[in-house]
Structure formats: C-alpha cells, structure tokens
Amino acid sequence: MDEFLRRWEELPDLKNAELIDGVVFVASPVSREHSRLDTRIIVWLYYYAQATPGCDNGNNGTWLMSGSAPQPDVYLCILPSHGGQSGNKGP
C-alpha cells in the first residue's frame, strides 16, 4: 500500500488507478454513456445525502481499506458522527 501511494503521488497526471488485493489496475478512458450515467448517479446521491442526516457523498475519491485502494466512481457513506465506520486517512 505504501509503495502504491508513493508512486501515486509521483504521477500527478494519473487520474484513475486502483490497488485491489495487491494488483494495480489502471482504468481505460470511459465512454460518453458512462459519463452520462455517472453524472445522474452523482446528482441522485447528492440529493439523497442532503435529505438524509448523517450521510455524505462524493466521487473519484480513493478509499484505503484492508490493503486495497479502490477508486469508486461515486460513493455514499454514513458519517462517523452517525455511526458510520469510514473516515479520512492517508494522503
């Protein structure tokens, strides 16, 4: 994990790379259809999070968990203040 994060910091132009169970995956460019659907999901989760106390959402954030660093297109999480188990760690 440390080596992955070190190299990630050295490559600022690299936008989508994930470390999953010790294997690095670099995503291919996404299609227009993917972008369109991604935007709809982001908007949907934004409004859900705004209407639901203790929720937050975002996109393209790297998650550090169990030796892996996936980078989901979009996420919804429960804040620690409301019993959620996620937090902000790492770079």
Secondary structure, DSSP 8 states (H G I E B T S, - for coil): -HHHHHHHHH-TT---EEEETTEEEE-----HHHHHHHHHHHHHHHHHHHHSTTEEEEES----BTTBB---SEEEEE-GGGT--------
